[in-house]
Amino acid sequence: MAVLHFFGRIFMALAFIFLALGVFVWLDGRATLPAGRVWFETHSPSLGYAEVIVSRHLGAPDFWQDKALPYLKRDAWEALLWPVILFLILGGLLLLIGRRRRRRSGFH
């Protein structure tokens, strides 16, 4: 149960990191730009590294072309919203499953 609770906290932390990134992008005025463009303008080497990792090292060039690129063409606010929702749901479920149960004391 402690492992589930730990991973639940990790997912919740990731959700808040993506939320903070989304707020930063929104305050910077780039929320309606495509996510790939925002990523490229923010740190272009990491975008290239991500493509190399997915295409070559994971052996999934079709995944990059069919799934990642259309996702990166979405508005930045939308591309950042989905990981926040996903990590909040996963983190919440893991925290719920991994919570400690109270022992009942006394007679009923």
N, C-alpha and C positions, 0 to 999 in steps of 0.2 A: 504494500500500500504506500510506503514511503517513496518508492520509485515513481509511481503514478503521480503522487503529489508533487514531486520534484519536477517531472516533465510538464505537469500542468502549470507550474510557476514559470518554467522556461517559455512555454507557449504564450502565456499572458505577458511576459516581458517582451517577447517578439512583437506581439500585437501593439503594445504601447510604443515600441521603437518605430514601427511602421506608421502609427498614428502621429508621432512627433515628426517623422519625415514628411508625412502628408501636410501637416500644419506648416512646416517650413516651406514646402513647395507652394502652398496656397498663399502664404504671406509674401513670398518672393514674386508672385504674380505669374507663375508658370503652370498653374493648375489645369488650364485648358490646352496646353501644348501636348503633343504625343509623348508618352512615357519614354520611348526610346530616345527622343531628342533631349528630354530633360536629363536622362541618364548620361547621354553622350556629352552634354554640356557640363554636367557636374563632375564626371570622372570617366573619360573615354577609355582609358586602358582597361578598366574593370569590365566594361561592356564587351570589349574584344576578348578578354579572358573568359568571360561567361560563355561566349559563343564557342571558343576553342574547347572548353571543358565539356560542354554538352555535345558538340559535334564530333570531336575526335576521341576524347578520353572516355566518355560514356558510350560512345558508338551510336549516337542517336541524331544524325544530321536531319532526318525527317522531322523529329520533334522540334528542333530549332526552327525549321522552315514552316511547319504546319501549326505549331502551337505558340512558340515564344514570340515570333515576329508579329503575328496578328495581335497578341497581347500587348506588345510594345507600341503598337500603332494606336492604341486606345488613349483617351485623355489621361493625363497623369493622375488626376484625382480618382478616377475610376480604377486605374491599375493599382493604386495604393490602397483603395478601399477594400478590395477583395481579400488581400492577405490579412488585413485587420479583422475582418469578419471571420475568416477561416481560423485564425489563431485564437480569437476570443472564444469561438465555439469549442475548438479542440481543448484549449486550456481550461475552460469552464467544466467541460465533461470530465477531463482527467482529474481536476480538483474535486469534483463531486464524487467520482468513483473512489478516489484515493483518500477521502476524508476519514478521520478517525471516528469511530462510532462510540457514543457514550454508553457506558455501562449503567444499567438501571440498578439502583440500590433500593433496598427495602422490600417489603412484601406487598403484593397486589391482591 
